[in-house]
Amino acid sequence: MKRKCAVTQGLVDLESYAKLDKFWKSIKVSAPARRALVDKKLFKLSDLKKITEKDLKALHGMGPNALNILKKEMKKKMINFKKLSK
């Protein structure tokens, strides 16, 4: 039996995300990726400096299209991901 996700079960308060994900929505990032960003307290493009690309890719809901959008926008603003610590 296939399990439904929390969103389709109505267990997620989508209104709370709508108040916080306006920037991500404006650059056309998908809803699952926006929720992942908000859950990590990443509310604007410059916040992505706080996270490595590897950690961003690992977020549940972060797909290849969302990653491409974010990287493209970061390049425009000359923003880089946090460097991997050795």
C-alpha positions in Angstrom: 0.0 0.0 0.0 1.4 3.4 -1.0 1.6 6.0 1.8 0.5 9.5 1.2 2.8 12.3 2.1 2.0 14.7 4.9 1.0 17.5 2.5 -1.6 15.4 0.8 -2.9 14.1 4.1 -3.5 17.7 5.2 -0.9 17.4 8.1 1.1 20.4 6.9 0.1 24.0 7.6 0.7 25.4 4.1 -0.4 28.9 5.2 2.6 29.1 7.5 4.9 28.4 4.5 3.1 30.9 2.3 4.1 33.7 4.8 7.8 32.7 4.5 8.5 31.5 1.0 7.5 34.5 -1.1 11.0 35.1 -2.5 11.5 31.4 -3.4 8.1 31.5 -5.1 9.0 34.6 -7.0 11.9 32.8 -8.7 9.7 29.8 -9.5 11.1 27.3 -7.1 8.8 24.3 -6.7 6.6 24.0 -3.6 8.4 21.0 -2.1 11.8 22.7 -2.5 10.4 25.9 -1.0 9.1 24.0 2.1 12.6 22.4 2.4 14.3 25.8 2.3 11.9 27.3 4.9 12.3 24.3 7.2 16.1 24.9 7.1 15.4 28.6 7.9 16.7 29.7 4.5 14.4 32.6 3.5 16.4 34.5 0.9 19.1 33.9 -1.6 21.9 35.2 0.6 20.9 32.6 3.2 22.3 29.9 0.9 25.8 31.0 1.9 25.1 29.2 5.2 24.8 25.8 3.6 26.9 23.6 1.4 25.7 22.5 -2.0 25.9 18.9 -0.9 23.6 19.7 2.1 21.2 21.6 -0.1 20.9 18.7 -2.5 20.2 16.3 0.4 17.1 18.2 1.5 13.9 16.3 1.1 12.0 18.0 -1.7 15.0 19.6 -3.4 15.0 18.4 -7.0 17.4 19.0 -9.9 15.2 21.8 -11.4 15.1 23.7 -8.1 18.8 23.3 -7.7 19.4 24.7 -11.2 17.1 27.7 -10.5 18.9 28.5 -7.2 22.4 28.1 -8.7 21.5 30.4 -11.6 20.1 33.1 -9.2 23.2 32.7 -7.0 25.5 33.2 -9.9 23.7 36.4 -10.9 24.2 37.8 -7.4 27.8 36.3 -7.0 26.7 34.3 -4.0 28.6 31.0 -3.2 27.6 28.0 -1.1 29.5 27.4 2.1 32.7 25.5 1.5 32.9 21.9 2.6 35.0 21.6 5.8 37.9 19.2 5.7 
